[in-house]
Each structure stands twice: as structure tokens, then as C-alpha cells.
């Protein structure tokens, strides 16, 4: 990492994925398809830096502009981003007897080659940041990626996902393990490229019951956290902090704290004070204001931040201030800025 400048700010506070809803995002994206932006290191780097530049001194980490669905793409599946609809798989997995399922399992994915554009974007962004803030890499969790691969996109009922795990549990686990293996390699190459911290997003964790979560998500989150440090060591790389965010899996916080991650993200369904008691110092907690509060204006934002800071112990060490999920469409960028300012005012010098 000698090609990169030393960090000027190593406090990992208030890291927020804000960029996609800033006006300058749409200007930089222009006529480009979403995944074309992901595949262009220059555009990806530019979009990554936009929130850092707009909210200079208020955001203490950047997260690379990419998408969790680049892994299914690397595995050979076609994924499109449709305006007004979101991600779309023209040919989702139907059943284990589907030829595509066998092809996915048998294909040897060259993770270094297939996702090289992500690594180029990370390296370019680290150089542009010049030590201002740390840079996050990330991937989707195996369960969440399986959901997209069998549903063909987002879902409200998750009929296909439930069909797979309950009708074809063994075949589902085989695919989940394949995805987990790729996740480890992908994260390791991101670190090699310059990522200083990595996060695993299990966005659809809430669609599993506590029992099913322990069977179809937790083992693969554990696999990633256990395998990544060794994988990095084999590449002569130092380990980096790892973050896990299982949205809606409030019931599994105790188990998540024991997986080996350094930081556990919380959504807004979790009471901060209860989470602090459960974690009991085992991990750093990250979160967790309801992003919907940003629609309510300054008074609502201040009240929510005050409650959040109090719940996490008044801004002491062991907490990364964040929203409980990503910034939602239609949020006024100035209200988001006010949220950051209130975190600084009310939490003071909170740090890891």
C-alpha cells in the first residue's frame, strides 16, 4: 500500500451511502446505464467521491460506487438495471434441475479478472482521496444474492426464495457455499486494490425466520469472516476491519456478535440501548437512525439523533453513527447535511 497517502482522518464515523440521490450523481451518470457506471473505473470513482466532496469534513468514510449484483454477473448471469423497477434477471434460476444451476456450480469464476473494473475503481479512488478518509469495499451476503438470483429481481413475497430453501435445502446450501467462496475472493481482491475496510450486506435477512436464518444465512456470513483474514494473509496482505449488516435480523444480534466481525450494523428496528447490552463490548455497533426521518425536517432529525446518541451511550467509543439503511429517494441533500452536522454536535468526538 505504499502507493497510497497515509490517512488524515482515521475515524470511521457517519459513513453513509448517500451518493445515488445527489443531483450531481445524475449529472455524472448522464446517459450511462447503471452497470456501465459500475464498470467504468473513472465514473465509479467520481461517483464515490461526490458525497465526500459535498459534505466535506462531515462524512468520515467513502464507500466504493458499485453494486452487490456484480457477483451474479461474474458467475455468468445477466443482470440489468431497469429505470423505475430496479435490478432484473432475464433468466433467473428456476430449479436445481435447471441447466443454469449446474452451469453456475461447475463454472470456475476468475474473480480477479471478471471484477477487475471494481479493483481499478478502488485503486483510483484511494489515490484521489489522498488519505482524506478511509475507503470501504463491500459485497452482498450469500443469502441476499441467492434471493435475487432466483426471484429475478426485488420481491415482496419472496416466493421463489422460500421455495428454494424449503423445497431444495441441500441444493440451496450448495449454491450459498459457492457464492460465499466467491465473496471471500472478491473482498480480498478489493483489499489488495486499496479497500481499507469491507462490509457484507445481507439486505434480505428479514425474510428468514430466526431458525431459517441460522441455517441459510448465518453459516455463510461466518464462513466469510473466518476465511477472509487467512485469504489476505496468503496474499501477503494485512487483515482489515470487517462489517456485517443483516437488515431485519434483530433477533440474531447475539449470534452476529460472535461471528468474528469487528462491526455489526443495525437497522432502525433495533433499540440502541438493548443492542449495546446484547453486544456487551464484543463488537463496535453501527447505525441506526430510520432514514425516513430525513423526510421530517430539522426538528425531527434533531430529536432522532438525540435519541440515537443517548441509546448508544452518549457518543462514547464503540459506535459508528449511521443511518439504519441507505438514503432514500427524494431526500433533500441539505437535510442529509443537517443530519451529519447534528451527529457532530451531539456525539462529539465519537470514534471506534
PLY file of the C-alpha trace (Angstrom):
ply
format ascii 1.0
element vertex 352
property float x
property float y
property float z
element edge 351
property int vertex1
property int vertex2
end_header
0.00 0.00 0.00
2.99 2.30 -0.26
1.44 3.99 -3.31
-1.31 5.46 -1.14
-1.14 8.52 1.10
-1.48 7.99 4.88
-4.87 8.68 6.37
-5.55 12.20 7.55
-8.77 11.05 9.22
-9.00 7.51 10.55
-12.25 7.94 12.46
-14.84 5.68 10.86
-17.91 7.71 11.73
-21.01 8.59 9.79
-20.23 6.51 6.70
-23.35 6.77 4.57
-24.23 5.60 1.07
-25.64 8.95 0.02
-24.35 9.40 -3.49
-27.12 7.93 -5.64
-29.60 10.61 -4.63
-27.42 13.69 -5.04
-28.14 15.93 -8.05
-24.50 15.73 -9.16
-24.86 11.93 -9.36
-27.32 12.23 -12.22
-25.07 14.74 -13.97
-22.03 12.45 -13.77
-24.07 9.36 -14.67
-25.50 11.21 -17.69
-26.78 8.78 -20.32
-24.78 5.83 -19.00
-26.50 2.63 -17.90
-26.17 1.94 -14.17
-23.94 -1.09 -14.59
-21.92 0.76 -17.23
-21.14 3.27 -14.49
-20.08 0.43 -12.22
-17.84 -0.98 -14.94
-16.15 2.35 -15.63
-13.42 2.94 -13.02
-13.41 6.68 -13.77
-17.18 7.11 -13.40
-17.30 4.84 -10.36
-14.52 6.79 -8.70
-16.17 10.12 -9.49
-19.50 8.97 -8.04
-17.77 7.59 -4.94
-16.19 10.95 -4.20
-19.29 13.10 -4.70
-20.67 12.72 -1.14
-17.18 13.24 0.31
-16.77 16.48 -1.62
-20.29 17.79 -0.99
-20.19 17.00 2.73
-16.52 17.78 3.23
-15.48 17.20 6.83
-18.82 15.67 7.79
-18.50 12.15 6.36
-15.60 10.14 7.69
-15.50 7.29 5.17
-16.23 6.64 1.50
-17.79 3.51 0.04
-16.90 2.48 -3.47
-19.64 3.02 -6.04
-20.62 -0.46 -7.21
-23.43 -2.95 -6.67
-23.85 -6.25 -4.86
-25.11 -7.89 -8.07
-21.74 -7.79 -9.80
-21.14 -11.22 -8.26
-24.03 -12.94 -10.08
-22.81 -11.18 -13.23
-19.32 -12.60 -12.67
-20.90 -16.02 -12.23
-22.40 -15.75 -15.70
-25.92 -14.43 -15.08
-27.31 -11.45 -16.98
-28.40 -8.61 -14.69
-29.97 -5.40 -15.94
-30.95 -2.24 -14.08
-34.35 -1.07 -15.30
-35.43 2.52 -14.74
-38.23 2.71 -12.22
-38.03 -1.01 -11.46
-34.54 -1.83 -10.28
-32.43 -4.94 -10.91
-33.79 -7.52 -13.34
-32.55 -11.02 -14.21
-33.99 -12.02 -17.62
-33.24 -15.68 -16.84
-33.44 -16.32 -13.07
-32.73 -19.72 -11.60
-35.89 -21.86 -11.69
-34.93 -25.14 -10.01
-31.91 -27.33 -9.30
-32.79 -29.29 -12.43
-32.30 -26.09 -14.42
-29.20 -26.42 -16.60
-28.21 -22.94 -15.48
-27.92 -24.14 -11.88
-25.45 -26.85 -12.89
-23.52 -24.38 -15.03
-23.21 -21.94 -12.12
-21.90 -24.65 -9.81
-19.41 -26.06 -12.29
-18.10 -22.75 -13.62
-14.74 -21.68 -12.26
-15.15 -17.96 -11.76
-11.99 -15.93 -12.32
-12.86 -13.35 -9.66
-9.71 -11.33 -10.27
-10.37 -10.99 -14.00
-14.17 -10.75 -14.05
-14.36 -7.96 -11.46
-11.16 -6.15 -12.33
-13.09 -2.96 -13.06
-14.10 -2.78 -9.38
-10.49 -3.11 -8.25
-9.37 -0.44 -10.72
-12.05 1.90 -9.35
-10.90 1.24 -5.78
-7.26 1.93 -6.58
-8.13 5.09 -8.48
-10.38 6.30 -5.66
-7.74 5.66 -2.99
-5.30 7.76 -4.98
-7.83 10.58 -5.42
-8.78 10.51 -1.74
-5.13 11.03 -0.87
-5.70 9.96 2.71
-8.72 12.20 3.41
-10.94 9.35 4.62
-10.82 5.54 4.58
-12.43 3.63 1.71
-14.97 0.83 2.14
-15.24 -2.15 -0.16
-18.31 -4.38 0.03
-20.26 -7.34 -1.26
-23.72 -8.82 -0.90
-24.26 -11.68 1.52
-24.85 -15.14 0.01
-28.49 -15.34 1.13
-29.36 -11.95 -0.35
-27.61 -12.76 -3.62
-29.44 -16.10 -3.85
-32.73 -14.24 -3.42
-32.02 -12.01 -6.41
-30.77 -14.91 -8.49
-33.95 -16.96 -8.04
-36.52 -14.15 -7.82
-35.20 -12.37 -10.89
-35.09 -9.05 -9.05
-36.59 -7.47 -5.97
-39.62 -9.12 -4.39
-42.38 -8.54 -1.85
-43.36 -12.16 -1.22
-40.05 -13.99 -1.93
-41.96 -16.98 -3.24
-39.06 -18.39 -5.23
-36.54 -17.85 -2.44
-38.75 -19.67 0.05
-39.39 -22.44 -2.48
-35.66 -22.96 -2.89
-34.69 -23.10 0.78
-37.62 -25.21 1.92
-38.07 -27.48 -1.11
-34.42 -27.71 -2.16
-32.45 -27.04 1.05
-29.37 -29.05 0.12
-29.13 -27.56 -3.35
-29.64 -24.09 -1.86
-26.79 -24.64 0.58
-24.51 -25.81 -2.20
-25.19 -22.60 -4.11
-24.84 -20.46 -0.98
-21.43 -22.00 -0.31
-20.33 -21.32 -3.88
-21.37 -17.67 -3.50
-19.63 -17.40 -0.12
-16.39 -18.71 -1.62
-16.57 -16.08 -4.36
-17.35 -13.37 -1.78
-14.13 -14.13 0.10
-12.04 -13.86 -3.05
-13.83 -10.71 -4.17
-13.32 -8.95 -0.84
-9.67 -10.00 -0.73
-9.00 -8.51 -4.17
-10.78 -5.33 -3.08
-8.38 -5.07 -0.15
-5.44 -5.71 -2.46
-6.70 -2.85 -4.63
-6.85 -0.48 -1.67
-10.05 -1.01 0.32
-9.33 -0.37 4.00
-12.49 -1.86 5.46
-15.10 -4.22 3.99
-18.82 -4.62 4.59
-21.17 -7.51 3.85
-24.78 -6.52 3.15
-27.47 -9.09 3.93
-30.31 -6.90 2.74
-32.97 -9.62 2.75
-32.11 -11.22 6.09
-35.53 -10.26 7.47
-37.21 -12.65 5.02
-35.89 -15.60 7.04
-37.27 -16.80 10.34
-34.78 -16.99 13.21
-34.44 -20.73 12.65
-34.04 -20.38 8.88
-31.56 -17.51 9.30
-29.36 -19.78 11.39
-29.47 -22.38 8.63
-29.35 -20.38 5.41
-27.54 -17.14 6.23
-25.50 -17.28 9.42
-23.17 -20.14 8.37
-22.17 -18.29 5.21
-21.65 -14.98 6.96
-19.46 -16.91 9.38
-17.57 -18.55 6.53
-16.69 -15.15 5.06
-15.48 -13.71 8.36
-13.40 -16.79 9.14
-11.88 -17.25 5.70
-11.11 -13.69 4.65
-8.26 -12.99 7.13
-6.45 -16.17 6.10
-7.02 -15.43 2.44
-5.48 -11.99 2.91
-2.53 -13.46 4.77
-1.91 -15.88 1.91
-1.78 -12.85 -0.40
0.73 -11.13 1.93
-1.89 -8.56 2.91
-2.77 -7.29 6.35
-6.27 -8.02 7.68
-8.80 -5.21 7.59
-11.86 -4.46 9.75
-14.96 -6.35 8.65
-18.55 -5.13 8.97
-21.72 -7.22 8.72
-25.16 -5.73 8.21
-28.09 -8.17 8.31
-31.13 -5.96 7.79
-34.08 -7.05 9.90
-32.22 -9.81 11.73
-32.53 -8.07 15.11
-33.23 -11.47 16.67
-29.75 -12.70 15.70
-27.66 -9.85 17.14
-26.09 -12.06 19.80
-25.01 -14.62 17.20
-23.80 -11.92 14.81
-21.56 -10.52 17.54
-19.79 -13.88 17.78
-19.03 -14.38 14.08
-15.68 -12.60 14.10
-16.74 -9.31 12.54
-15.38 -6.13 14.07
-18.52 -4.08 13.42
-22.18 -5.12 13.36
-24.60 -2.81 11.57
-28.10 -2.24 12.94
-31.25 -1.12 11.18
-33.80 1.16 12.80
-35.88 -1.75 14.17
-33.28 -2.36 16.89
-33.31 -0.38 20.13
-29.79 1.04 20.53
-29.63 0.63 24.32
-30.75 -3.00 24.08
-28.24 -3.62 21.31
-25.44 -2.18 23.45
-26.42 -4.55 26.27
-26.51 -7.55 23.95
-23.20 -6.72 22.25
-21.56 -6.17 25.63
-18.37 -4.79 24.12
-17.75 -7.71 21.76
-18.09 -5.58 18.62
-18.49 -2.00 17.52
-22.10 -1.20 16.64
-23.06 0.82 13.57
-26.35 2.60 12.99
-29.18 3.16 13.22
-31.48 6.13 12.60
-34.53 5.46 10.44
-33.64 7.09 7.08
-37.30 8.05 6.77
-36.72 10.67 9.48
-34.84 12.70 6.87
-38.20 13.48 5.27
-39.37 15.12 8.51
-37.20 18.22 8.54
-34.69 19.58 11.02
-36.75 19.28 14.20
-37.47 15.59 13.57
-33.84 14.95 12.66
-32.53 16.57 15.83
-34.92 14.58 18.02
-33.99 11.30 16.33
-30.25 11.98 16.56
-30.57 12.90 20.24
-32.38 9.64 20.92
-29.86 7.62 18.92
-26.84 9.20 20.61
-28.37 8.61 24.03
-29.15 4.99 23.16
-25.58 4.32 22.11
-24.18 5.78 25.31
-23.78 9.45 24.51
-21.22 9.27 21.72
-18.57 7.27 23.51
-16.21 4.84 21.86
-17.65 1.69 20.33
-20.23 3.17 17.97
-20.23 4.19 14.30
-23.01 6.70 13.69
-25.02 5.90 10.59
-28.48 5.56 9.16
-30.28 2.27 9.65
-30.21 1.73 5.88
-29.35 3.70 2.76
-30.55 7.18 1.89
-33.97 7.02 0.24
-35.18 8.77 -2.94
-36.42 12.32 -2.59
-34.37 13.24 0.47
-33.24 16.87 0.44
-29.40 16.91 0.39
-29.47 19.82 2.82
-31.44 17.76 5.33
-28.87 14.99 4.99
-26.16 17.57 5.66
-28.05 18.70 8.76
-28.15 15.08 9.96
-24.35 14.90 9.68
-23.95 18.21 11.49
-26.20 17.09 14.32
-24.17 13.90 14.72
-21.02 16.01 15.10
-22.72 18.42 17.50
-24.43 15.85 19.71
-21.98 12.93 19.58
-18.79 14.96 19.76
-15.61 13.03 19.03
-17.12 9.56 18.97
-14.77 7.04 17.40
-14.08 3.34 17.05
0 1
1 2
2 3
3 4
4 5
5 6
6 7
7 8
8 9
9 10
10 11
11 12
12 13
13 14
14 15
15 16
16 17
17 18
18 19
19 20
20 21
21 22
22 23
23 24
24 25
25 26
26 27
27 28
28 29
29 30
30 31
31 32
32 33
33 34
34 35
35 36
36 37
37 38
38 39
39 40
40 41
41 42
42 43
43 44
44 45
45 46
46 47
47 48
48 49
49 50
50 51
51 52
52 53
53 54
54 55
55 56
56 57
57 58
58 59
59 60
60 61
61 62
62 63
63 64
64 65
65 66
66 67
67 68
68 69
69 70
70 71
71 72
72 73
73 74
74 75
75 76
76 77
77 78
78 79
79 80
80 81
81 82
82 83
83 84
84 85
85 86
86 87
87 88
88 89
89 90
90 91
91 92
92 93
93 94
94 95
95 96
96 97
97 98
98 99
99 100
100 101
101 102
102 103
103 104
104 105
105 106
106 107
107 108
108 109
109 110
110 111
111 112
112 113
113 114
114 115
115 116
116 117
117 118
118 119
119 120
120 121
121 122
122 123
123 124
124 125
125 126
126 127
127 128
128 129
129 130
130 131
131 132
132 133
133 134
134 135
135 136
136 137
137 138
138 139
139 140
140 141
141 142
142 143
143 144
144 145
145 146
146 147
147 148
148 149
149 150
150 151
151 152
152 153
153 154
154 155
155 156
156 157
157 158
158 159
159 160
160 161
161 162
162 163
163 164
164 165
165 166
166 167
167 168
168 169
169 170
170 171
171 172
172 173
173 174
174 175
175 176
176 177
177 178
178 179
179 180
180 181
181 182
182 183
183 184
184 185
185 186
186 187
187 188
188 189
189 190
190 191
191 192
192 193
193 194
194 195
195 196
196 197
197 198
198 199
199 200
200 201
201 202
202 203
203 204
204 205
205 206
206 207
207 208
208 209
209 210
210 211
211 212
212 213
213 214
214 215
215 216
216 217
217 218
218 219
219 220
220 221
221 222
222 223
223 224
224 225
225 226
226 227
227 228
228 229
229 230
230 231
231 232
232 233
233 234
234 235
235 236
236 237
237 238
238 239
239 240
240 241
241 242
242 243
243 244
244 245
245 246
246 247
247 248
248 249
249 250
250 251
251 252
252 253
253 254
254 255
255 256
256 257
257 258
258 259
259 260
260 261
261 262
262 263
263 264
264 265
265 266
266 267
267 268
268 269
269 270
270 271
271 272
272 273
273 274
274 275
275 276
276 277
277 278
278 279
279 280
280 281
281 282
282 283
283 284
284 285
285 286
286 287
287 288
288 289
289 290
290 291
291 292
292 293
293 294
294 295
295 296
296 297
297 298
298 299
299 300
300 301
301 302
302 303
303 304
304 305
305 306
306 307
307 308
308 309
309 310
310 311
311 312
312 313
313 314
314 315
315 316
316 317
317 318
318 319
319 320
320 321
321 322
322 323
323 324
324 325
325 326
326 327
327 328
328 329
329 330
330 331
331 332
332 333
333 334
334 335
335 336
336 337
337 338
338 339
339 340
340 341
341 342
342 343
343 344
344 345
345 346
346 347
347 348
348 349
349 350
350 351
